[in-house]
Amino acid sequence: SITRERTEVILQGTSSLDPNDPTAVWEEFEFKCKPGDLKRRPCLISPYHYRLDWLMWFAAFQTYEQNEWIIHLAGKLLAQEEETLSLLATNPFAGRDPP
């Protein structure tokens, strides 16, 4: 069975030097098929799934300690690793300094 409510893990970054600053602008890394922007059309690729998007769904049911890979993913996004960024739909920091 599936749940009635869906919890999502959202990965964001900021260019602010002080991430605790209330004026810091946080920008979301958008995935190819994972729910995100409500204005975006849903992705349908049945019966297959994008593996990273699928793993992100299950990561929302547990803690990051149970999904250590998500810490490595965040590190690769911070480092702007091209191979990792190719798994995403958008990189809000493309052409700019990394978050």
TISETOR-641528 format. One record per residue (C-alpha): x negated, y negated, z negated; residue number from 0. Coordinates in pm, 1 decimal. Last residue first. Example, Ala and Ser with C-alpha at 12.3 -4.5 7.8 and 13.67 -1.06 7.14 Angstrom:
// TISETOR-641528
((-1367.0, 106.0, -714.0), 1)
((-1230.0, 450.0, -780.0), 0)
//
This chain:
// TISETOR-641528
((-2644.4, -2702.8, 332.4), 98)
((-2877.9, -2673.4, 630.8), 97)
((-2978.1, -2993.1, 811.2), 96)
((-2761.7, -3065.5, 1113.0), 95)
((-2717.8, -2929.5, 1464.9), 94)
((-2470.1, -2667.9, 1345.6), 93)
((-2377.9, -2736.1, 982.6), 92)
((-2007.9, -2650.1, 1004.6), 91)
((-2100.5, -2311.2, 1152.2), 90)
((-1801.8, -2167.1, 1332.1), 89)
((-1658.8, -1827.7, 1429.6), 88)
((-1907.6, -1631.7, 1221.2), 87)
((-2112.4, -1320.8, 1303.0), 86)
((-2353.5, -1529.6, 1513.8), 85)
((-2440.5, -1720.5, 1195.1), 84)
((-2601.0, -1405.2, 1056.8), 83)
((-2826.7, -1355.5, 1356.9), 82)
((-2910.2, -1727.7, 1363.4), 81)
((-3027.3, -1749.9, 1002.1), 80)
((-2923.2, -2095.5, 877.4), 79)
((-3124.9, -2048.8, 554.9), 78)
((-2817.2, -2138.5, 350.4), 77)
((-2614.9, -1892.6, 559.7), 76)
((-2876.2, -1622.1, 497.8), 75)
((-2862.5, -1690.3, 124.9), 74)
((-2481.6, -1671.9, 125.1), 73)
((-2497.8, -1334.4, 302.7), 72)
((-2750.7, -1205.9, 48.8), 71)
((-2516.3, -1306.2, -235.0), 70)
((-2228.3, -1136.1, -50.1), 69)
((-2429.6, -814.0, -24.4), 68)
((-2423.1, -784.5, -403.1), 67)
((-2058.9, -679.4, -390.9), 66)
((-1981.7, -535.7, -736.3), 65)
((-2172.3, -821.3, -898.7), 64)
((-1976.6, -1058.1, -673.2), 63)
((-1661.2, -951.6, -852.0), 62)
((-1384.7, -738.7, -701.3), 61)
((-1059.6, -766.1, -505.4), 60)
((-1186.9, -1057.5, -295.8), 59)
((-1478.9, -844.0, -177.3), 58)
((-1225.9, -620.6, 0.0), 57)
((-1118.5, -900.0, 235.2), 56)
((-1478.4, -1010.8, 288.8), 55)
((-1567.1, -656.2, 395.5), 54)
((-1304.6, -671.2, 671.9), 53)
((-1434.6, -1005.8, 796.0), 52)
((-1787.7, -864.4, 800.9), 51)
((-1673.9, -552.3, 987.9), 50)
((-1472.8, -726.5, 1258.6), 49)
((-1176.2, -495.3, 1274.6), 48)
((-1049.1, -238.8, 1525.8), 47)
((-700.3, -102.4, 1593.1), 46)
((-604.5, -376.3, 1660.2), 45)
((-788.2, -687.8, 1772.7), 44)
((-539.4, -953.0, 1663.1), 43)
((-678.9, -1282.9, 1536.8), 42)
((-421.6, -1517.1, 1388.2), 41)
((-380.9, -1857.2, 1561.7), 40)
((-559.2, -2136.0, 1377.7), 39)
((-354.7, -2410.4, 1208.7), 38)
((-370.5, -2232.0, 872.4), 37)
((-750.8, -2248.3, 880.1), 36)
((-878.4, -1937.5, 706.3), 35)
((-768.8, -1577.8, 746.4), 34)
((-1062.1, -1354.0, 845.4), 33)
((-1080.3, -1296.7, 1219.3), 32)
((-1386.8, -1484.0, 1346.4), 31)
((-1498.4, -1632.5, 1015.4), 30)
((-1507.0, -2005.0, 938.2), 29)
((-1780.6, -2142.7, 712.8), 28)
((-1603.0, -2408.3, 509.9), 27)
((-1728.4, -2760.9, 449.3), 26)
((-1759.0, -2925.1, 107.4), 25)
((-1782.3, -3303.7, 97.6), 24)
((-1944.5, -3434.2, -218.9), 23)
((-1751.5, -3732.8, -359.9), 22)
((-1694.0, -3560.6, -696.3), 21)
((-2073.0, -3514.8, -730.9), 20)
((-2136.6, -3162.6, -857.7), 19)
((-2307.6, -3064.6, -529.6), 18)
((-2566.4, -3338.5, -584.6), 17)
((-2784.2, -3380.0, -274.4), 16)
((-2466.4, -3363.8, -67.0), 15)
((-2491.5, -3167.1, 255.7), 14)
((-2229.7, -2925.5, 130.0), 13)
((-2157.2, -2558.8, 184.0), 12)
((-1851.5, -2336.8, 172.3), 11)
((-1780.1, -1965.0, 163.5), 10)
((-1419.2, -1872.8, 89.1), 9)
((-1333.9, -1536.9, -66.4), 8)
((-962.3, -1476.8, -20.2), 7)
((-690.5, -1344.7, -248.5), 6)
((-389.9, -1205.5, -65.7), 5)
((-55.1, -1188.4, -239.8), 4)
((204.9, -916.7, -182.1), 3)
((-58.8, -644.9, -206.5), 2)
((-102.1, -360.2, 35.7), 1)
((0.0, 0.0, 0.0), 0)
//
